[in-house]
């Protein structure tokens, strides 16, 4: 017992002393969790039968999808600033069973997504180093890249955050240069080209959805963010502007500055665009930026996946070992688990991974929208440091168009995707009772207490102060609650202190 307590103290100390994420690193992490730059958007021109649908898509989709998801994430992440993010939201709205399902779907979707990036990294390198076309060189390289990036995650989230800032600057600079150089070549009529006979609607919507999703992923790191109530809304706003700009500027430059067939626009085509607009030096810069961007995408995704497992462990959904932290404050086993999943899934093709992860992500997001509305109804008094400025009917309408888009993406999926995703859902349904049984039988150690959000604790503190000082006005009570939450490292201490005072009276 003493040894367990000592281990717990060490882990808590590591968690508290590890540096927290501030606005700029969080913007970079959100950017890489959602986008990583314009690499991969070329398919939207090909699938859209020309530039018009691609440009319209990246103008309209952020309005009906990205901004609503970012607003919902800002409200719920600041209301529940704990590691685990959407797992906590769903559990609070619908109970732990559905919280676990959400976590299982989203974690698997994230690992599938992360399996793409080491492969894409080598795909860019093989143009200059053909040896990576050979399995004898490719397999060790994949293992080496995954291992090195996993170690970087292990060393600390603040290192990952500032690495993401550096990678972001390096990855976007060549496209800013390309945009400037393309200005004399721009002919706006080229943007209006579309051939509806060549439109591949499944590929188009999957491309749009994949390039603009995962805004909620950063919520799984909420416990590692400094002053989340102020940091999250600012970071999400900055990331939305950055992501949309990083897509539109290169697309406007490439499609408006050159005459090209839509069939030529496939993965890696921006390097050719850079060569035609600026020369070989710009092509090589874009190729290097593409390769480095994949590293940033990998780091951001793995951080989110690992801290999600940590949050689920702290809630008692997974064995306590998943919450164990290294001396750097990172969840060691959770990181290793995510890395293992990446290695085993990297054999799948790009399109297979894309469809599977989009389908699982869509199911999870429908549950998140439902939880958002349910919490507005079920917990109207929940402390919300940031609140979407709409009433219940308004937020329902806010979720309606994104929900329709999610259903559309799911309906366009192949039969194979339906079958595999159905199997994953069944596994999740069976895994939860097995873990509950293991917890009841004490086969392994689980955390017993489930974390409550500081927002709930603050409400309890607020009520206690109101009872202690019945003659004090509401504003003063709120001020007393705020002071108690900022002057004590553990907010629960404030609640228990107030309860003791009430008993003595």
C-alpha positions as CSV (number, residue, x, y, z in Angstrom):
1,X,0.0,0.0,0.0
2,X,2.8,2.3,0.9
3,X,4.6,1.5,-2.3
4,X,1.5,2.3,-4.3
5,X,1.1,5.6,-2.5
6,X,4.7,6.5,-3.2
7,X,4.3,5.7,-6.9
8,X,1.1,7.7,-7.0
9,X,2.9,10.7,-5.4
10,X,5.8,10.5,-7.9
11,X,3.3,10.4,-10.8
12,X,1.3,13.3,-9.5
13,X,4.5,15.3,-8.9
14,X,5.6,14.6,-12.5
15,X,2.3,15.7,-13.8
16,X,2.3,18.9,-11.8
17,X,5.9,19.9,-12.5
18,X,6.0,19.2,-16.2
19,X,5.6,22.4,-18.2
20,X,2.1,23.3,-19.4
21,X,1.1,24.1,-23.0
22,X,0.6,27.8,-23.8
23,X,-1.3,29.4,-26.7
24,X,1.3,29.1,-29.4
25,X,2.3,25.5,-28.9
26,X,-1.4,24.6,-28.6
27,X,-2.2,26.3,-31.9
28,X,0.6,24.3,-33.5
29,X,-0.6,21.0,-32.0
30,X,-4.2,21.7,-33.1
31,X,-3.0,22.7,-36.6
32,X,-1.1,19.3,-36.9
33,X,-4.0,17.4,-35.4
34,X,-6.3,18.8,-38.0
35,X,-4.2,19.7,-41.0
36,X,-0.4,19.8,-41.2
37,X,-0.5,22.0,-44.3
38,X,-1.9,21.6,-47.8
39,X,-0.2,18.2,-48.4
40,X,-3.0,15.8,-49.4
41,X,-5.5,18.4,-50.6
42,X,-4.5,17.9,-54.2
43,X,-6.9,14.9,-54.4
44,X,-9.8,17.3,-53.8
45,X,-9.1,19.0,-57.2
46,X,-9.0,15.6,-58.9
47,X,-12.1,14.2,-57.2
48,X,-13.9,17.5,-57.7
49,X,-13.4,17.5,-61.5
50,X,-11.5,20.8,-61.3
51,X,-10.6,23.7,-59.1
52,X,-14.1,25.1,-58.5
53,X,-15.5,22.5,-56.2
54,X,-12.2,22.2,-54.3
55,X,-12.1,26.0,-53.6
56,X,-15.8,26.1,-52.7
57,X,-15.3,23.2,-50.4
58,X,-12.5,24.8,-48.5
59,X,-14.6,28.0,-48.2
60,X,-17.9,26.3,-47.2
61,X,-16.9,23.2,-45.2
62,X,-15.1,25.3,-42.5
63,X,-18.4,27.2,-42.0
64,X,-20.6,24.1,-41.7
65,X,-18.1,21.8,-40.1
66,X,-14.8,23.2,-38.7
67,X,-16.2,26.3,-36.9
68,X,-19.1,24.5,-35.2
69,X,-16.8,21.6,-34.1
70,X,-14.2,24.2,-32.8
71,X,-16.9,26.1,-30.9
72,X,-18.3,23.0,-29.3
73,X,-14.7,21.9,-28.4
74,X,-14.0,25.3,-26.9
75,X,-17.1,25.1,-24.6
76,X,-16.7,21.5,-23.5
77,X,-12.9,21.5,-23.2
78,X,-13.0,24.5,-20.8
79,X,-15.9,23.1,-18.9
80,X,-14.1,19.8,-18.4
81,X,-10.4,20.7,-18.5
82,X,-9.1,17.1,-17.8
83,X,-7.1,14.6,-19.9
84,X,-9.6,12.4,-21.7
85,X,-11.5,15.2,-23.4
86,X,-14.6,13.9,-25.2
87,X,-14.6,10.7,-23.2
88,X,-15.4,12.8,-20.1
89,X,-18.1,14.7,-22.0
90,X,-19.9,11.6,-23.2
91,X,-19.6,9.9,-19.8
92,X,-21.1,13.0,-18.1
93,X,-24.0,13.1,-20.6
94,X,-24.7,9.4,-21.2
95,X,-22.7,7.4,-18.6
96,X,-19.4,5.5,-18.7
97,X,-20.5,2.8,-21.1
98,X,-20.9,5.2,-24.0
99,X,-17.9,7.2,-22.8
100,X,-15.8,4.1,-23.2
101,X,-17.3,3.4,-26.7
102,X,-16.4,7.0,-27.7
103,X,-12.9,6.5,-26.4
104,X,-12.4,3.2,-28.2
105,X,-13.7,4.5,-31.5
106,X,-11.7,7.7,-31.4
107,X,-8.5,6.1,-30.2
108,X,-8.6,3.5,-33.0
109,X,-9.5,6.2,-35.5
110,X,-6.5,8.2,-34.3
111,X,-4.1,5.3,-34.5
112,X,-5.3,4.5,-38.1
113,X,-4.7,8.2,-39.0
114,X,-1.3,8.1,-37.4
115,X,-0.3,5.0,-39.4
116,X,-0.4,7.1,-42.6
117,X,2.4,9.5,-41.7
118,X,5.5,7.4,-41.6
119,X,4.4,5.9,-44.9
120,X,3.8,9.3,-46.5
121,X,7.2,10.5,-45.1
122,X,9.0,7.7,-47.0
123,X,6.8,8.3,-50.1
124,X,8.2,11.8,-50.3
125,X,11.8,10.7,-49.7
126,X,11.8,7.9,-52.2
127,X,11.6,10.5,-55.1
128,X,15.2,11.5,-54.1
129,X,16.2,8.2,-52.5
130,X,14.8,5.3,-54.6
131,X,16.1,2.7,-52.2
132,X,13.0,3.3,-50.0
133,X,11.0,1.6,-52.8
134,X,12.5,-1.7,-51.6
135,X,11.0,-3.5,-48.6
136,X,14.4,-4.4,-47.3
137,X,15.0,-0.7,-46.7
138,X,11.4,0.5,-46.2
139,X,10.5,-1.7,-43.2
140,X,13.5,-0.8,-41.0
141,X,13.0,2.8,-42.0
142,X,9.3,2.7,-40.9
143,X,10.3,1.1,-37.6
144,X,13.1,3.6,-37.0
145,X,10.9,6.6,-37.8
146,X,8.1,5.3,-35.5
147,X,10.6,4.6,-32.7
148,X,12.3,8.0,-32.9
149,X,9.1,9.9,-32.9
150,X,7.7,7.8,-30.1
151,X,10.7,8.7,-28.0
152,X,10.2,12.4,-28.7
153,X,6.6,12.0,-27.4
154,X,8.0,10.2,-24.3
155,X,10.3,13.1,-23.5
156,X,7.5,15.5,-22.8
157,X,4.5,17.3,-24.3
158,X,6.1,20.8,-24.1
159,X,8.9,19.5,-26.4
160,X,6.3,18.1,-28.8
161,X,4.5,21.5,-28.7
162,X,7.5,23.6,-29.5
163,X,8.8,21.1,-32.1
164,X,5.4,21.5,-33.8
165,X,5.8,25.3,-33.9
166,X,9.2,25.0,-35.6
167,X,7.8,22.4,-38.1
168,X,4.8,24.6,-38.8
169,X,6.9,27.6,-39.8
170,X,9.2,25.4,-42.0
171,X,6.3,23.6,-43.6
172,X,4.2,26.7,-44.5
173,X,6.9,29.1,-45.6
174,X,7.4,27.6,-49.1
175,X,3.7,28.0,-49.8
176,X,3.7,31.6,-48.8
177,X,6.6,32.1,-51.2
178,X,4.7,30.2,-53.9
179,X,1.6,32.4,-53.4
180,X,3.6,35.6,-53.8
181,X,5.5,34.3,-57.0
182,X,2.2,33.2,-58.6
183,X,0.5,36.6,-58.4
184,X,1.7,37.7,-61.9
185,X,0.4,34.4,-63.4
186,X,-3.0,34.4,-61.8
187,X,-6.0,34.2,-64.2
188,X,-9.3,34.1,-62.1
189,X,-11.2,32.3,-64.9
190,X,-9.1,29.1,-64.2
191,X,-10.7,28.9,-60.7
192,X,-14.2,28.4,-62.3
193,X,-13.4,25.2,-64.1
194,X,-15.4,22.1,-63.2
195,X,-16.3,18.9,-65.1
196,X,-19.2,17.3,-63.3
197,X,-18.8,14.1,-65.3
198,X,-15.4,13.5,-63.6
199,X,-16.6,14.3,-60.1
200,X,-16.0,11.4,-57.6
201,X,-18.3,12.4,-54.8
202,X,-17.1,9.7,-52.4
203,X,-13.5,10.7,-52.9
204,X,-14.4,14.4,-52.7
205,X,-16.3,14.3,-49.4
206,X,-13.8,12.0,-47.8
207,X,-10.9,14.3,-48.8
208,X,-12.8,17.4,-47.5
209,X,-13.7,15.6,-44.3
210,X,-10.3,14.2,-43.6
211,X,-8.6,17.5,-44.2
212,X,-10.9,19.4,-41.9
213,X,-11.6,17.1,-38.9
214,X,-10.1,16.3,-35.5
215,X,-10.7,19.7,-34.0
216,X,-11.8,18.0,-30.8
217,X,-8.5,16.0,-30.5
218,X,-6.7,18.7,-28.5
219,X,-9.4,18.3,-25.7
220,X,-7.7,15.0,-24.7
221,X,-4.7,17.2,-23.6
222,X,-6.8,19.7,-21.6
223,X,-5.2,18.7,-18.3
224,X,-1.8,19.7,-19.7
225,X,-2.8,23.2,-20.8
226,X,-2.0,26.3,-18.9
227,X,-5.2,28.3,-18.0
228,X,-7.4,26.2,-20.4
229,X,-10.4,28.5,-20.0
230,X,-8.5,31.3,-21.8
231,X,-6.0,29.3,-23.8
232,X,-8.3,26.9,-25.6
233,X,-10.7,29.5,-27.3
234,X,-7.7,31.6,-28.5
235,X,-5.8,28.6,-29.8
236,X,-8.8,27.1,-31.6
237,X,-9.6,30.5,-33.2
238,X,-6.0,30.9,-34.3
239,X,-5.9,27.3,-35.6
240,X,-9.1,27.7,-37.7
241,X,-7.7,30.7,-39.5
242,X,-4.3,29.0,-40.0
243,X,-5.8,25.8,-41.4
244,X,-8.2,27.4,-43.8
245,X,-5.4,29.8,-45.1
246,X,-2.9,26.9,-45.5
247,X,-5.4,25.2,-47.9
248,X,-6.7,28.2,-49.8
249,X,-3.5,30.1,-50.6
250,X,-1.7,27.2,-52.3
251,X,-4.8,26.1,-54.1
252,X,-5.5,29.6,-55.4
253,X,-1.9,29.9,-56.5
254,X,-1.6,26.5,-58.1
255,X,-5.0,26.4,-59.9
256,X,-5.0,30.1,-60.8
257,X,-1.4,30.4,-61.9
258,X,-1.2,27.3,-64.1
259,X,-3.2,25.6,-66.7
260,X,-3.4,21.9,-65.8
261,X,-5.8,19.0,-66.0
262,X,-7.7,17.9,-62.9
263,X,-6.4,14.4,-63.4
264,X,-2.8,15.7,-62.7
265,X,-3.7,16.8,-59.2
266,X,-2.8,13.9,-56.9
267,X,-0.7,13.5,-53.8
268,X,2.6,15.3,-54.2
269,X,1.5,17.5,-57.1
270,X,2.2,20.7,-55.2
271,X,5.9,20.0,-55.6
272,X,5.4,20.1,-59.4
273,X,3.4,23.3,-59.1
274,X,6.3,24.8,-57.1
275,X,8.8,23.9,-59.8
276,X,6.7,25.4,-62.5
277,X,6.1,28.6,-60.6
278,X,9.4,29.1,-58.8
279,X,11.9,26.5,-60.1
280,X,13.6,23.4,-58.8
281,X,14.7,25.1,-55.5
282,X,11.0,25.6,-54.6
283,X,10.1,22.0,-55.6
284,X,12.8,20.6,-53.2
285,X,11.7,23.0,-50.4
286,X,8.1,21.8,-50.8
287,X,9.2,18.2,-50.8
288,X,11.3,18.7,-47.6
289,X,8.4,20.6,-46.0
290,X,6.0,17.8,-46.9
291,X,8.2,15.2,-45.3
292,X,8.7,17.3,-42.1
293,X,5.0,18.0,-41.9
294,X,4.3,14.3,-41.7
295,X,6.5,14.2,-38.6
296,X,4.5,17.0,-37.0
297,X,1.2,15.2,-37.8
298,X,2.5,12.0,-36.2
299,X,3.7,13.8,-33.0
300,X,0.4,15.7,-32.5
301,X,-1.8,12.7,-33.2
302,X,0.2,10.4,-30.9
303,X,0.1,12.9,-28.1
304,X,-3.7,13.1,-28.3
305,X,-4.1,9.4,-28.5
306,X,-1.8,8.7,-25.5
307,X,-3.3,11.3,-23.2
308,X,-6.8,10.1,-24.1
309,X,-5.8,6.6,-22.8
310,X,-4.4,8.3,-19.7
311,X,-7.6,10.1,-19.1
312,X,-9.7,7.0,-19.5
313,X,-7.4,5.3,-17.0
314,X,-7.9,8.1,-14.5
315,X,-11.6,7.7,-14.9
316,X,-11.3,4.0,-14.0
317,X,-12.2,2.7,-17.5
318,X,-8.7,1.2,-18.2
319,X,-6.2,-0.4,-15.8
320,X,-4.3,2.1,-13.7
321,X,-1.0,1.3,-15.4
322,X,-2.2,3.3,-18.4
323,X,-2.1,6.5,-16.2
324,X,1.4,5.9,-15.0
325,X,3.7,8.7,-16.0
326,X,7.4,8.9,-16.8
327,X,9.7,11.4,-15.1
328,X,8.8,13.7,-18.0
329,X,5.1,13.7,-17.1
330,X,4.1,11.6,-20.1
331,X,2.0,8.4,-20.1
332,X,4.6,5.7,-20.9
333,X,2.4,2.7,-21.5
334,X,-0.3,4.7,-23.4
335,X,2.4,6.0,-25.8
336,X,3.8,2.5,-26.3
337,X,0.3,1.2,-27.0
338,X,-0.4,3.8,-29.6
339,X,3.0,3.2,-31.3
340,X,2.3,-0.5,-31.4
341,X,-1.0,0.1,-33.1
342,X,0.7,2.4,-35.7
343,X,3.2,-0.3,-36.6
344,X,0.6,-3.0,-37.0
345,X,-1.7,-0.9,-39.1
346,X,0.8,0.7,-41.4
347,X,0.5,-2.2,-43.9
348,X,-3.0,-0.9,-45.0
349,X,-3.4,1.2,-48.1
350,X,-4.0,5.0,-47.9
351,X,-7.6,4.9,-49.2
352,X,-8.5,1.9,-46.9
353,X,-7.2,3.7,-43.8
354,X,-8.9,7.0,-44.9
355,X,-12.4,5.4,-45.2
356,X,-12.1,3.4,-41.9
357,X,-10.9,6.3,-39.8
358,X,-13.5,8.7,-41.3
359,X,-16.3,6.3,-40.6
360,X,-15.3,5.6,-36.9
361,X,-14.6,9.3,-36.4
362,X,-18.1,10.2,-37.8
363,X,-19.8,7.9,-35.4
364,X,-17.9,9.4,-32.5
365,X,-18.7,13.0,-33.6
366,X,-22.5,12.2,-33.8
367,X,-22.3,11.1,-30.1
368,X,-20.3,14.2,-29.2
369,X,-23.0,16.5,-30.8
370,X,-25.7,14.6,-28.9
371,X,-23.7,15.0,-25.6
372,X,-23.2,18.7,-26.2
373,X,-27.0,19.3,-26.5
374,X,-27.8,16.9,-23.6
375,X,-25.4,18.7,-21.3
376,X,-27.0,22.0,-22.2
377,X,-30.3,20.5,-21.1
378,X,-29.1,18.2,-18.2
379,X,-26.6,20.6,-16.7
380,X,-27.6,24.2,-17.4
381,X,-25.8,25.5,-14.4
382,X,-22.5,23.8,-15.3
383,X,-19.7,26.4,-15.0
384,X,-18.7,27.2,-18.6
385,X,-15.7,29.5,-18.8
386,X,-16.4,29.8,-22.5
387,X,-20.0,29.3,-23.8
388,X,-21.2,29.2,-27.3
389,X,-23.6,32.3,-27.4
390,X,-26.7,30.4,-28.3
391,X,-29.6,28.8,-26.4
392,X,-30.5,25.2,-26.6
393,X,-32.5,25.6,-29.9
394,X,-29.6,27.5,-31.4
395,X,-26.9,25.0,-30.5
396,X,-29.2,22.2,-31.9
397,X,-29.3,24.1,-35.2
398,X,-25.5,24.6,-35.0
399,X,-25.1,20.8,-34.8
400,X,-27.6,20.0,-37.5
401,X,-25.6,20.7,-40.7
402,X,-22.4,19.0,-39.4
403,X,-24.5,16.0,-38.4
404,X,-26.0,15.8,-41.9
405,X,-22.4,15.9,-43.3
406,X,-21.3,13.1,-41.0
407,X,-24.2,10.9,-42.1
408,X,-23.4,11.7,-45.8
409,X,-19.8,10.6,-45.3
410,X,-20.9,7.4,-43.7
411,X,-23.5,6.6,-46.4
412,X,-20.8,7.0,-49.1
413,X,-18.6,4.4,-47.4
414,X,-18.0,1.1,-49.1
415,X,-19.6,-2.2,-47.9
416,X,-16.2,-3.4,-46.6
417,X,-15.9,-0.3,-44.4
418,X,-19.4,-0.9,-43.0
419,X,-18.5,-4.5,-42.2
420,X,-15.1,-3.8,-40.6
421,X,-16.5,-0.8,-38.7
422,X,-19.4,-2.9,-37.5
423,X,-16.9,-5.5,-36.2
424,X,-15.0,-2.7,-34.3
425,X,-18.2,-1.5,-32.7
426,X,-19.1,-5.1,-31.5
427,X,-15.6,-5.5,-30.1
428,X,-16.1,-2.2,-28.1
429,X,-19.4,-3.4,-26.8
430,X,-17.8,-6.7,-25.6
431,X,-14.6,-5.2,-24.2
432,X,-16.4,-2.8,-21.7
433,X,-18.1,-5.6,-19.6
434,X,-14.9,-7.6,-19.7
435,X,-13.0,-4.6,-18.2
436,X,-15.8,-4.0,-15.6
437,X,-15.6,-7.7,-14.6
438,X,-11.8,-7.5,-14.3
439,X,-12.2,-4.4,-12.1
440,X,-14.8,-6.1,-9.9
441,X,-12.7,-9.2,-9.5
442,X,-9.6,-7.1,-8.9
443,X,-7.6,-8.9,-11.6
444,X,-5.6,-5.7,-12.0
445,X,-5.5,-2.3,-10.3
446,X,-8.0,0.3,-11.5
447,X,-8.3,3.9,-10.3
448,X,-11.5,3.9,-8.2
449,X,-12.4,7.6,-8.1
450,X,-13.5,9.2,-11.3
451,X,-12.3,12.7,-11.9
452,X,-14.9,15.4,-11.8
453,X,-14.3,18.5,-13.8
454,X,-13.1,21.6,-11.9
455,X,-16.3,23.2,-13.2
456,X,-18.4,20.8,-11.1
457,X,-16.1,21.4,-8.1
458,X,-16.4,25.1,-8.5
459,X,-20.2,24.8,-8.4
460,X,-20.0,22.8,-5.2
461,X,-17.7,25.5,-3.7
462,X,-20.0,28.2,-4.9
463,X,-23.0,26.5,-3.2
464,X,-21.0,26.0,0.1
465,X,-19.9,29.7,0.2
466,X,-23.6,30.8,-0.5
467,X,-24.7,28.7,2.5
468,X,-22.0,30.1,4.8
469,X,-22.8,33.7,3.9
470,X,-26.5,33.9,3.2
471,X,-26.6,37.7,3.3
472,X,-23.8,38.1,0.7
473,X,-24.8,39.1,-2.9
474,X,-24.3,36.7,-5.8
475,X,-21.4,38.7,-7.3
476,X,-19.5,38.5,-4.0
477,X,-20.2,34.8,-3.7
478,X,-18.8,34.3,-7.2
479,X,-15.7,36.3,-6.3
480,X,-15.2,34.2,-3.1
481,X,-15.4,31.0,-5.2
482,X,-13.0,32.4,-7.8
483,X,-10.5,33.3,-5.1
484,X,-10.7,29.9,-3.4
485,X,-10.1,28.2,-6.7
486,X,-7.0,30.3,-7.6
487,X,-5.4,30.3,-4.2
488,X,-5.5,26.5,-3.6
489,X,-3.7,24.0,-5.8
490,X,-6.4,21.4,-5.2
491,X,-10.0,22.8,-5.6
492,X,-11.5,19.9,-3.7
493,X,-9.7,21.2,-0.6
494,X,-11.9,24.3,-0.8
495,X,-15.1,22.2,-0.8
496,X,-14.1,20.1,2.2
497,X,-13.0,23.2,4.1
498,X,-16.3,24.9,3.5
499,X,-18.1,21.7,4.6
500,X,-16.2,21.6,7.9
501,X,-17.1,25.2,8.6
502,X,-20.7,24.5,7.9
503,X,-20.6,21.6,10.4
504,X,-19.1,23.7,13.1
505,X,-21.8,26.3,12.7
